[in-house]
């Protein structure tokens, strides 16, 4: 991999403030890596980009930056990003669940969030559809011995809230963003493991 430090910096920016601009910086770094795993990461990043772009198009120029900032993980977890992308990485789940409750608390205070229903439902539905496919493929790659029935059961449990139209829109947003981040990080870790394996 030509520039792991640049990759780490971009991933940190996506965790710090998930925006289309942050994700667009990831694309050229992935396109120069000619591996199926890099392609899979780019697919996740593309759908994440489309989701955030759709959300932003529904908001005013002042509202979206506020929204993106409220969805950031905390500075303590941002300090772990370099660890995650190294052989001595820490627990990925800890970083991506960090700050989720705080995000929900902040989102619930904004009047424009309360006015989302039902306009944002179709955007959330489309994102959850795409994410389900990404997680299915990720499960196939990481758990190849899992039966299709069991795989579906696990994913249904994971996606219960985000696929339910009755779930509060702010909660769906926060969970979908975290699921996108989690898929990106998990794929990146897998790619680095595969690169390390071929180099030894």
C-alpha positions as CSV (number, residue, x, y, z in Angstrom):
1,X,0.0,0.0,0.0
2,X,1.6,3.3,-1.1
3,X,0.3,5.7,1.5
4,X,-1.1,4.2,4.7
5,X,-0.7,7.5,6.6
6,X,-3.0,9.3,4.0
7,X,-5.5,6.5,4.3
8,X,-5.5,6.8,8.1
9,X,-6.0,10.5,7.9
10,X,-9.0,10.2,5.6
11,X,-10.6,7.5,7.7
12,X,-10.1,9.7,10.8
13,X,-11.9,12.6,9.0
14,X,-14.8,10.3,8.1
15,X,-15.1,9.3,11.8
16,X,-14.7,12.9,13.0
17,X,-17.2,14.5,10.6
18,X,-19.0,12.2,8.2
19,X,-19.5,14.3,5.1
20,X,-19.6,13.6,1.3
21,X,-16.4,15.7,1.0
22,X,-14.5,13.4,3.5
23,X,-15.6,10.3,1.6
24,X,-14.6,11.7,-1.7
25,X,-11.0,11.9,-0.5
26,X,-11.1,8.1,0.1
27,X,-12.0,7.2,-3.5
28,X,-8.6,8.1,-5.2
29,X,-6.7,6.3,-2.5
30,X,-8.7,3.1,-3.1
31,X,-8.7,3.2,-6.9
32,X,-4.9,2.9,-7.0
33,X,-5.1,-0.3,-5.0
34,X,-5.9,-3.1,-7.4
35,X,-7.5,-5.6,-5.2
36,X,-11.1,-7.0,-4.8
37,X,-11.1,-5.8,-1.1
38,X,-10.3,-2.2,-2.2
39,X,-13.2,-2.4,-4.6
40,X,-15.5,-3.6,-1.9
41,X,-14.4,-0.7,0.3
42,X,-15.1,1.7,-2.5
43,X,-18.6,0.3,-3.0
44,X,-19.4,0.9,0.7
45,X,-17.9,4.4,0.5
46,X,-19.9,5.2,-2.7
47,X,-23.2,4.3,-1.0
48,X,-22.2,6.1,2.2
49,X,-21.4,9.2,0.0
50,X,-24.8,8.9,-1.7
51,X,-26.6,8.6,1.6
52,X,-25.0,11.6,3.2
53,X,-25.5,13.6,-0.1
54,X,-29.2,12.8,0.0
55,X,-29.5,13.8,3.6
56,X,-27.6,17.1,2.9
57,X,-29.9,17.9,0.0
58,X,-32.9,17.8,2.4
59,X,-31.3,20.3,4.8
60,X,-30.1,23.9,4.7
61,X,-26.5,25.0,4.3
62,X,-26.4,25.7,8.0
63,X,-28.1,22.5,9.2
64,X,-25.9,19.8,7.7
65,X,-22.6,20.9,9.3
66,X,-24.3,20.8,12.7
67,X,-25.7,17.4,11.9
68,X,-22.4,16.0,10.7
69,X,-20.6,17.3,13.8
70,X,-23.2,15.7,16.1
71,X,-22.5,12.3,14.5
72,X,-18.8,12.4,15.2
73,X,-17.1,9.9,17.4
74,X,-15.3,11.5,20.4
75,X,-11.7,12.7,20.3
76,X,-10.6,9.9,22.5
77,X,-11.7,7.4,19.8
78,X,-10.2,9.4,17.0
79,X,-6.9,8.8,18.7
80,X,-7.4,5.1,18.2
81,X,-7.8,5.4,14.4
82,X,-4.1,4.8,13.8
83,X,-4.2,1.8,16.1
84,X,-7.1,0.3,14.2
85,X,-5.2,0.5,11.0
86,X,-2.1,-1.1,12.4
87,X,-1.3,-4.7,13.6
88,X,-1.7,-3.5,17.2
89,X,-5.2,-2.2,16.6
90,X,-7.8,-1.9,19.3
91,X,-11.4,-3.0,19.3
92,X,-13.2,-1.7,16.2
93,X,-16.7,-1.8,17.8
94,X,-15.5,0.4,20.7
95,X,-14.7,3.2,18.3
96,X,-17.9,3.0,16.3
97,X,-20.3,2.7,19.2
98,X,-18.5,5.5,21.0
99,X,-20.5,8.7,21.1
100,X,-23.7,7.2,19.7
101,X,-25.8,8.0,22.8
102,X,-24.4,11.5,22.8
103,X,-25.2,11.9,19.1
104,X,-28.8,10.9,19.7
105,X,-29.1,13.3,22.6
106,X,-27.8,16.1,20.5
107,X,-29.9,15.2,17.4
108,X,-33.1,15.1,19.5
109,X,-32.7,18.8,20.5
110,X,-32.7,20.1,16.9
111,X,-36.1,21.3,15.6
112,X,-35.3,20.4,12.0
113,X,-34.7,16.8,13.1
114,X,-38.1,16.6,14.6
115,X,-39.6,17.7,11.3
116,X,-37.9,14.9,9.3
117,X,-40.8,12.5,9.2
118,X,-41.8,11.3,6.7
119,X,-39.5,13.0,4.2
120,X,-36.4,11.2,5.2
121,X,-37.9,7.7,5.3
122,X,-37.2,6.8,1.7
123,X,-33.5,7.9,2.1
124,X,-33.1,5.7,5.1
125,X,-34.8,2.8,3.4
126,X,-32.5,3.0,0.4
127,X,-29.4,3.2,2.6
128,X,-30.5,0.2,4.7
129,X,-31.1,-1.8,1.6
130,X,-27.6,-1.1,0.3
131,X,-26.0,-1.7,3.7
132,X,-27.7,-5.0,4.1
133,X,-26.1,-6.2,0.9
134,X,-22.7,-4.9,2.0
135,X,-22.9,-6.7,5.3
136,X,-24.1,-9.9,3.7
137,X,-21.0,-9.8,1.4
138,X,-18.8,-9.0,4.4
139,X,-20.2,-11.9,6.3
140,X,-19.6,-14.2,3.4
141,X,-16.0,-13.1,3.3
142,X,-15.3,-13.2,7.0
143,X,-17.6,-16.1,8.0
144,X,-17.7,-18.4,4.9
145,X,-18.9,-21.4,6.9
146,X,-22.0,-19.7,8.1
147,X,-25.2,-21.1,6.6
148,X,-27.3,-18.7,4.5
149,X,-30.2,-19.2,7.0
150,X,-28.0,-18.3,10.0
151,X,-26.4,-15.4,8.1
152,X,-29.9,-14.0,7.4
153,X,-30.9,-14.4,11.0
154,X,-27.9,-12.4,12.3
155,X,-28.4,-9.7,9.7
156,X,-32.1,-9.4,10.4
157,X,-31.2,-8.8,14.1
158,X,-28.6,-6.2,13.2
159,X,-30.9,-4.3,10.9
160,X,-34.1,-4.6,12.9
161,X,-34.2,-0.9,14.0
162,X,-32.8,0.7,10.8
163,X,-35.2,-1.2,8.5
164,X,-38.3,-0.4,10.7
165,X,-40.2,2.6,9.3
166,X,-41.6,3.2,12.8
167,X,-38.1,3.8,14.2
168,X,-37.4,7.4,15.0
169,X,-35.7,9.1,12.1
170,X,-32.8,10.5,14.2
171,X,-32.1,7.0,15.5
172,X,-32.2,5.5,12.0
173,X,-29.7,8.2,10.9
174,X,-27.3,7.7,13.7
175,X,-27.4,3.9,13.4
176,X,-27.0,4.0,9.6
177,X,-24.0,6.3,9.8
178,X,-22.4,4.0,12.4
179,X,-23.1,0.9,10.3
180,X,-21.5,2.6,7.3
181,X,-18.5,3.6,9.3
182,X,-18.3,0.1,10.8
183,X,-18.4,-1.6,7.3
184,X,-15.7,0.8,6.1
185,X,-13.4,0.1,9.0
186,X,-13.9,-3.6,9.0
187,X,-13.2,-3.8,5.2
188,X,-10.1,-1.6,5.7
189,X,-8.8,-3.8,8.4
190,X,-9.4,-6.9,6.3
191,X,-7.6,-5.3,3.3
192,X,-4.6,-4.5,5.5
193,X,-4.5,-8.0,6.8
194,X,-4.5,-9.4,3.3
195,X,-1.8,-7.0,2.1
196,X,0.3,-7.9,5.1
197,X,-0.2,-11.6,4.4
198,X,1.0,-11.3,0.8
199,X,4.0,-9.3,1.9
200,X,5.3,-12.0,4.3
